Amino acid sequence: MRWLILYVSVLLVGAAFVWAQMPAVNSALPGSNGQCFYRNSGAFGAKACTADLLSGLTGSIGGAIVGIGCDSGTATVTGATTAMVAVAEATDYPGDGIFWKARVTNTDEVTVYVCSDVTVTPTASTYKVRVIP
């Protein structure tokens, strides 16, 4: 029983430390259920995280042989700026040996790079883009 009390105490102290490190105004700590827990001047509440994300969809990227290097495509994401972080997810698995990355390259524009370290033909796919303001 002692180990259980100690374990729970450590978890609570850790959570309190993380919460205390968050800025006091409109900051979010993502939860595992798709909700964000917001701290605002000591109070907190929950709302869907996706409401704060900007999103878009690229045209089809891939389908042609890619040597060692990258192919790319863009998505329009209204409100995105180069100071923001972008992530992407393929709507269809492009194949083994393929990796991708996203970057806000211009205002309202995200470029997704589909890359390989070997010569391969990635399956053509569109990419869902999310930008974190």
DRENBATI-622625 format. One line per 4 residues: number of its first residue (from 1); for each residue y, x, z of N, C-alpha, C, O, CB. Coordinates in steps of 0.1 Angstrom, whole numbers, always signed. Atoms other than C-alpha are relative to their C-alpha. Glycine has a CB too. Layout:
REM DRENBATI-622625
NUM = Y,X,Z,Y,X,Z,Y,X,Z,Y,X,Z,Y,X,Z; ...;
***
This chain:
REM DRENBATI-622625
1 = -12,+8,+0,+0,+0,+0,+13,+9,+0,+23,+5,-6,+0,-9,+12; -12,-9,-1,+24,+29,+8,+4,+5,-14,+15,+5,-18,-3,+12,+9; -3,-5,+13,+20,+43,-27,+7,-11,-9,+15,-8,-17,-12,+5,-7; -6,+10,+8,+29,+9,-42,+15,-2,+4,+23,-4,-5,-8,-14,+2;
5 = -13,+1,-4,+60,+6,-21,+9,+12,-5,+20,+10,-9,+1,-1,+16; -7,-12,+5,+70,+42,-30,+3,-2,-15,+13,+2,-20,-8,+12,+3; -2,+1,+14,+64,+35,-67,+11,-10,-4,+19,-8,-12,-14,-5,-6; -10,+10,+3,+85,+3,-67,+14,+5,+4,+23,+2,-3,-3,-13,+8;
9 = -12,-6,-4,+112,+21,-48,+6,+10,-10,+18,+10,-13,-1,+7,+14; -4,-10,+10,+113,+49,-74,+5,-7,-12,+15,-4,-18,-11,+10,-3; -4,+7,+11,+115,+24,-102,+14,-7,+2,+22,-7,-7,-10,-11,-3; -13,+6,-3,+144,+5,-86,+11,+10,+1,+22,+7,-5,-1,-8,+13;
13 = -10,-11,+0,+163,+37,-79,+3,+5,-14,+15,+6,-17,-4,+11,+10; -2,-4,+14,+158,+48,-115,+8,-10,-8,+17,-6,-15,-14,+3,-6; -7,+10,+7,+169,+15,-129,+15,-1,+5,+24,-3,-3,-6,-14,+2; -14,+0,-5,+200,+15,-106,+8,+12,-5,+20,+10,-9,+0,+0,+15;
17 = -6,-11,+6,+208,+50,-118,+4,-2,-14,+16,+1,-18,-9,+13,+2; -3,+2,+15,+206,+41,-155,+11,-10,-1,+21,-9,-9,-13,-6,-7; -10,+11,+0,+227,+9,-148,+13,+6,+4,+24,+2,-2,-4,-11,+9; -12,-5,-4,+253,+29,-130,+6,+10,-10,+19,+11,-10,-2,+8,+14;
21 = -6,-9,+11,+257,+54,-159,+6,-7,-11,+13,-1,-19,-11,+9,-5; -6,+8,+12,+267,+26,-183,+14,-2,+3,+18,-5,+14,-8,-13,-1; -14,+3,-1,+304,+21,-189,+1,-14,+5,-7,-23,+2,+7,+2,-13; -1,+13,-7,+317,-9,-170,+4,-11,-10,+2,-23,-6,+11,+1,+10;
25 = -4,+11,+9,+330,-29,-200,-9,-2,-12,-10,+7,-20,+15,+3,-5; +8,+4,+12,+308,-47,-225,-10,+10,-5,-11,+13,-16,+10,-3,-11; +11,-9,+4,+279,-22,-224,-13,-7,+0,-15,-17,+8,+0,+12,+9; +13,+7,+1,+244,-32,-233,-12,+9,+3,-12,+21,-1,-2,-7,-13;
29 = +12,-7,-2,+210,-21,-221,-11,-8,-6,-14,-19,-1,-3,+3,+16; +10,+8,+7,+183,-33,-245,-12,-3,+9,-17,+6,+15,-4,+6,-13; +13,+4,-7,+153,-52,-230,-11,+0,-10,-9,+0,-22,+2,-13,+8; +12,+0,+9,+118,-53,-244,-2,-14,-7,-10,-15,-16,-12,+3,+8;
33 = +2,+13,+5,+121,-90,-252,+11,-4,-11,+12,-16,-14,+0,-11,+11; -10,+2,+10,+149,-87,-278,+13,-5,+6,+22,-9,-1,-5,-11,-9; -12,+4,-7,+176,-95,-252,+7,+13,+4,+1,+24,+6,-3,-9,+12; -8,-10,-5,+204,-72,-242,+6,-4,+14,+9,-16,+15,+12,+5,-9;
37 = -5,+3,-13,+215,-70,-206,+14,+7,+1,+15,+19,+0,-9,+4,+12; -14,-5,+1,+253,-66,-204,+5,+2,+14,+3,-6,+23,+9,-9,-8; -8,-2,-12,+273,-51,-176,+14,-1,-3,+19,+6,-12,-4,+14,+6; -15,+2,+3,+309,-62,-175,+6,-1,+14,+6,-11,+20,+2,-12,-9;
41 = -7,+0,-13,+329,-52,-144,-10,-4,+12,-6,-11,+21,+12,-9,+0; +9,+3,-11,+298,-53,-122,-9,-12,-2,-20,-13,+5,+7,-1,+13; +8,+12,+2,+285,-86,-134,-10,+3,-12,-7,+12,-19,+9,-13,-3; +9,-2,+12,+256,-89,-159,-4,-13,-5,-4,-24,+2,-12,+9,+4;
45 = +5,+12,+7,+242,-114,-183,-9,+4,-11,-10,+16,-14,+11,-9,-5; +9,-3,+11,+218,-116,-212,+3,-8,-12,+8,-19,-11,-15,-2,+4; -2,+6,+12,+222,-124,-248,-8,+7,-11,-12,+19,-8,+15,-2,-4; +8,-6,+11,+204,-116,-281,+7,+13,-5,+19,+12,-8,-3,-9,-11;
49 = -6,-12,+5,+210,-80,-291,+4,+0,-15,+14,+6,-19,-10,+12,+2; -3,+0,+14,+209,-88,-328,+14,-6,-3,+19,-4,-14,-11,-8,-7; -13,+6,+3,+242,-107,-325,+11,+12,-2,+21,+10,-8,+4,-9,+12; -9,-11,+0,+259,-73,-321,-2,+10,-12,+6,+19,-14,+0,+8,+13;
53 = +3,-9,+10,+242,-56,-350,+5,-5,-14,+6,-17,-16,-15,+2,-1; -4,+4,+14,+255,-55,-386,-12,+3,-8,-20,+12,-5,+12,+9,-5; +12,-2,+8,+229,-58,-413,+2,-1,-15,+12,-7,-19,-11,-10,+5; +0,+1,+15,+221,-56,-450,-13,+4,-6,-23,+7,+2,+11,+10,-6;
57 = +13,-3,+7,+194,-50,-476,+3,+8,-12,+12,+5,-20,-7,-14,-3; -2,-8,+12,+191,-23,-502,-7,-7,-12,-14,-16,-10,-6,+14,+2; +8,+3,+12,+179,-28,-537,-13,+8,+1,-15,+15,+11,+8,+3,-13; +13,-7,+0,+145,-15,-546,+2,+15,-1,+9,+20,-10,-9,-5,-11;
61 = +0,-14,+1,+140,+22,-539,-14,+5,-1,-23,+0,+6,+7,+7,+13; +14,-5,+2,+109,+42,-550,-5,-5,-13,+1,-11,-22,-8,-4,+11; +7,+4,+12,+84,+36,-577,-1,+11,-10,-8,+9,-20,+6,-12,-6; +0,-12,+10,+91,+69,-595,-5,+12,+8,-3,+13,+20,+14,+2,-6;
65 = +5,-13,-6,+76,+103,-588,+12,+7,+7,+23,+9,+1,-6,+9,-10; -10,-8,-7,+96,+121,-561,-7,+13,+3,-18,+14,+10,+4,-8,+14; +5,-13,-3,+90,+158,-559,+4,+3,+15,+6,-7,+22,+5,+11,-9; -5,-3,-14,+100,+176,-527,+15,-3,-1,+23,+4,-7,-3,+15,+4;
69 = -14,+4,+0,+133,+158,-521,+1,-15,+3,-8,-21,+10,+6,+3,-14; -2,+14,-3,+147,+123,-519,+5,-8,-11,+11,-3,-21,+11,+0,+11; -6,+10,+9,+156,+92,-538,+8,-8,+10,+6,-8,+22,-12,-10,-7; -9,+7,-10,+183,+69,-524,+5,-13,-7,+4,-15,-19,+12,+8,+3;
73 = -6,+13,+4,+198,+34,-526,+10,-4,+11,+10,+2,+22,-11,-10,-2; -11,+4,-10,+227,+16,-509,-2,-14,+3,-7,-22,-4,+13,+3,-6; -1,+13,-4,+232,-15,-490,+14,-3,+5,+21,+6,+10,-10,-3,+12; -13,+4,-4,+265,-33,-484,-2,-6,+14,-9,-16,+16,+7,-10,-9;
77 = +0,+5,-14,+270,-38,-446,+15,-2,+4,+21,+8,+8,-8,+10,+9; -14,+3,-3,+303,-55,-440,+3,+4,+15,-4,-1,+24,+4,-14,-3; -4,-4,-13,+321,-39,-410,-5,+13,+4,+0,+18,+14,-5,-10,+10; +5,-13,-4,+302,-7,-410,+10,+11,-3,+18,+11,-13,-13,+4,-8;
81 = -9,-11,+2,+322,+25,-406,-8,+13,+2,-19,+13,+8,+12,+0,+10; +8,-13,+0,+311,+62,-408,-1,+5,+15,-9,+14,+17,+8,+10,-8; +2,-4,-14,+314,+65,-370,-11,-8,+7,-14,-5,+18,+13,-3,+8; +11,+8,-6,+285,+41,-365,-14,+5,-4,-15,+14,-13,+1,-15,-5;
85 = +14,-5,+2,+247,+47,-364,-7,-11,-9,-6,-23,-6,-7,+2,+13; +7,+9,+8,+225,+32,-391,-15,+3,+1,-19,+15,+3,+4,+1,-15; +15,-1,+1,+187,+26,-391,-5,-9,-11,+1,-19,-15,-7,-4,+14; +6,+8,+11,+164,+13,-418,-14,-2,+2,-21,+6,+9,+3,+7,-14;
89 = +14,+3,-1,+130,-2,-421,-4,-5,-14,+2,-14,-20,-4,-10,+11; +5,+4,+13,+110,-6,-453,-6,-14,+1,-13,-17,+10,-11,+10,-6; +6,+14,+0,+100,-42,-462,-14,+1,-5,-22,-8,-2,+8,-9,-9; +13,-3,+4,+69,-28,-479,-3,+15,+3,+5,+23,+0,-3,-3,-16;
93 = +3,-14,-4,+51,+4,-467,+0,+8,-13,-7,+5,-22,-14,+0,+6; -2,-8,+12,+61,+31,-492,-12,+10,-3,-13,+15,-13,+13,+8,+0; +12,-9,+2,+29,+52,-487,+1,+11,+10,+11,+14,+16,+0,+5,-14; +1,-12,-9,+17,+82,-467,+8,+11,-6,+10,+12,-18,-15,+4,+1;
97 = -8,-12,+4,+38,+113,-468,+15,-3,-4,+22,+6,-8,-6,+6,-12; -14,+4,+3,+71,+93,-472,+7,-2,+13,+1,-8,+22,+0,-13,-9; -9,+4,-12,+99,+91,-446,+13,-4,-6,+17,+0,-17,+1,+13,+10; -13,+5,+5,+133,+75,-448,+10,+1,+12,+6,+2,+23,-1,-14,-5;
101 = -11,-1,-10,+166,+78,-430,+12,-8,-6,+13,-10,-18,+4,+14,+3; -12,+7,+5,+198,+58,-432,+12,+6,+6,+12,+12,+17,-1,-15,+5; -13,-6,-4,+234,+68,-429,+12,-8,-6,+11,-12,-17,+2,+15,-4; -12,+7,+5,+268,+50,-431,+7,+11,-8,+13,+20,-2,+8,-7,+11;
105 = -7,-10,+8,+283,+69,-460,+14,-3,-4,+22,+6,-7,-8,+2,-13; -14,+4,+2,+314,+49,-466,+2,-13,+7,-7,-19,+12,+3,-3,-16; -2,+13,-6,+331,+19,-451,-7,-11,-7,-7,-12,-20,+16,-3,+0; +8,+11,+5,+309,-11,-456,-12,+4,-9,-18,-4,-16,+8,-9,-8;
109 = +11,-4,+9,+282,+10,-473,-10,+9,+8,-6,+19,+14,+5,+8,-12; +10,-8,-7,+249,+24,-459,-9,+5,-11,-14,-2,-20,-8,-8,+10; +9,-6,+10,+228,+48,-480,-13,+3,+7,-14,+9,+18,+6,+14,-6; +14,-2,-5,+190,+49,-474,-6,+11,-9,-6,+9,-21,-8,-13,+1;
113 = +7,-11,+7,+172,+81,-484,-15,-1,+3,-19,-1,+14,+6,+14,+5; +15,+0,+0,+135,+79,-492,-5,+14,-4,-2,+18,-16,-6,-12,-8; +3,-14,+3,+121,+114,-490,-15,+3,+2,-23,-4,+8,+8,+9,+10; +13,-5,-1,+89,+134,-492,+0,+15,-1,+9,+21,-7,-9,-5,-12;
117 = +2,-15,+0,+78,+170,-486,-10,+4,-10,-13,+16,-11,-3,+5,+14; +11,-2,+10,+51,+167,-513,+3,-8,-12,+11,-18,-11,-14,-3,+6; -2,+9,+12,+50,+153,-548,-8,-12,+1,-20,-12,+3,-4,+8,-13; +7,+12,-2,+42,+117,-545,+8,-11,-6,+20,-10,-9,-2,-3,+16;
121 = -7,+11,+6,+51,+83,-560,+1,-11,+11,-9,-18,+14,-7,-6,-13; -1,+10,-10,+64,+60,-532,+0,-14,-6,+5,-16,-17,+12,+2,+9; +0,+14,+4,+57,+23,-535,+15,-5,+0,+22,-3,+10,-9,-9,+8; -14,+5,+0,+90,+6,-545,+1,-10,+11,-7,-19,+13,+3,-7,-14;
125 = -3,+9,-11,+105,-13,-516,+15,-1,+2,+23,+8,-1,-7,+6,+13; -13,+1,-5,+137,-27,-503,+0,+4,+14,-11,+5,+20,+5,-15,-2; -1,-5,-14,+150,-15,-469,+10,-9,+7,+21,-11,+3,+4,+14,+0; -9,+7,-10,+164,-36,-441,+8,+10,+7,+3,+19,+13,-8,-10,+9;
129 = -9,-9,-7,+194,-19,-427,+7,-6,+12,+11,-18,+11,+11,+6,-10; -7,+4,-12,+209,-23,-392,+10,+11,+3,+7,+22,+3,-10,-4,+12; -10,-10,-4,+241,-7,-381,+4,-4,+14,+7,-16,+17,+12,+0,-10; -3,+2,-14,+249,-3,-344,+15,+3,+1,+19,+15,+0,-9,+8,+9;
133 = -15,-3,-1,+287,-7,-339,+3,+8,+13,+15,+11,+16,+8,-13,+1;
***
